[in-house]
């Protein structure tokens, strides 16, 4: 079984706090049987473009270092093989585009396969959930989303406003939410409503369940069982072929009980089995669904 994770902030944490022990390391990925870890280039703590550009160069450098630590770099989830330990780049916040599509091409050349249109700052592309749910994509944002679709970069709505999410679906662009949960179970603005989830699944999109306790439970009290509840709800909404895991490791300061890093993925999969999730559904969530999503948005010759 191939196991993939659609979001971690390890590159940012490593570049900003080089002395800290990260949640995600080659060793912990191997312990947990994770084959592909998505590594985000994250805009960071300042909306200033020079600061973001500086942070990105630090994170590209950390990506290079990962290669000398036993992880291979792949540029397509569908290239993953049993036993491989690999990472793939994503972008979290398109602020650096600064009104031009040029950088998208460079990102794609360097292997970026998902890009969150916004982080928590309003940018040239659109408005985040945290700022205003009813303000969507800018005209340039629509252009950027179309170009991403053309390049095979998945437009990631995980931080985007609800309006931005609906804008994408109306345009016929099939997004993914790389690290979000169910709003019906936890009322955080970053989570998706049942209506959004049903629409996303029927459009062929994808959701990676976030492990942040405050996205899983209103009081922030989360265990493996809390994650199972979100998975079961997603399954009940038609998500069987459209969901997986987007841990947010190294971007979250607390974790669910029993899940402190990628090494604990087997415990999570076992908890899902105990809740009646079938082996076929687990294989889908672990990796097959993500590969099928890319088959839909970026068919290979
Ligand atoms: Zn995030």
Boltz pocket constraint, residues with backbone or C-beta under 6 A from the ligand:
constraints:
  - pocket:
      binder: B
      contacts: [[A, 92], [A, 158], [A, 159], [A, 179], [A, 251]]
      max_distance: 6.0
